[in-house]
Amino acid sequence: MAVKQTLRMNFLNAAGKSVTISLDNPKDDLTSAAVQTAMDTVIAKNIFITSGGDLVSKVKATIVDTTDTVLFGD
């Protein structure tokens, strides 16, 4: 059984559509303040292109825990 964590950062783009950026294996000591600062930087630097235009606002950030159970094979 393997446990995996993913940081999911949700934004709105200029068209009002939801955009999610996911990062695997976030640091164990990650804080809300650090994530919010990173999200602000992503918006300010305009480093991602979306079909609905620039990212314009933060919506939320979550850490999702997933457990994979291999039934057969590698």
C-alpha positions in Angstrom: 0.0 0.0 0.0 1.4 3.4 -1.0 0.3 6.7 0.4 0.7 9.8 -1.7 0.1 13.5 -1.0 -0.7 16.1 -3.5 -1.0 19.9 -3.0 -3.8 21.3 -5.2 -3.9 25.0 -5.7 -7.1 26.3 -7.2 -7.3 29.6 -9.1 -9.8 31.6 -11.3 -8.7 32.8 -14.7 -9.8 35.9 -16.5 -12.7 34.0 -18.0 -13.9 33.0 -14.5 -13.0 29.4 -15.0 -11.4 27.2 -12.4 -7.7 26.2 -12.9 -5.9 23.7 -10.7 -2.2 23.4 -10.3 -1.1 20.2 -8.5 2.2 19.3 -7.0 3.1 15.9 -5.7 4.8 15.3 -2.3 4.6 18.7 -0.6 6.8 19.4 2.3 5.5 18.1 5.7 6.0 21.5 7.3 4.1 23.4 4.6 2.1 26.3 6.0 -1.0 28.1 4.7 1.0 31.3 4.6 3.7 29.8 2.4 1.1 28.4 0.0 -0.7 31.7 -0.2 2.5 33.5 -0.9 3.4 31.0 -3.6 -0.1 31.4 -5.2 0.3 35.2 -5.1 3.6 34.9 -6.9 2.1 32.6 -9.6 -0.5 35.3 -10.2 1.8 38.2 -10.1 4.5 36.7 -12.4 1.8 35.4 -14.8 3.8 32.3 -15.5 1.0 30.0 -16.6 -1.1 30.3 -19.8 -4.7 29.1 -19.7 -7.3 28.9 -22.4 -9.3 31.4 -20.4 -6.6 34.0 -20.0 -4.4 35.0 -17.1 -4.8 33.6 -13.5 -6.5 36.4 -11.6 -7.4 35.1 -8.1 -6.8 32.4 -5.5 -9.7 30.2 -4.6 -8.3 27.5 -2.3 -5.5 25.1 -1.6 -5.8 21.6 -0.3 -3.5 18.7 0.5 -5.1 15.5 -0.8 -4.0 12.1 0.7 -4.3 9.1 -1.7 -3.7 5.5 -0.8 -3.0 3.1 -3.7 -3.5 -0.6 -3.1 -1.9 -2.9 -5.7 -4.1 -5.9 -6.4 -1.6 -7.6 -8.7 1.5 -6.7 -10.8 4.1 -4.2 -10.0 
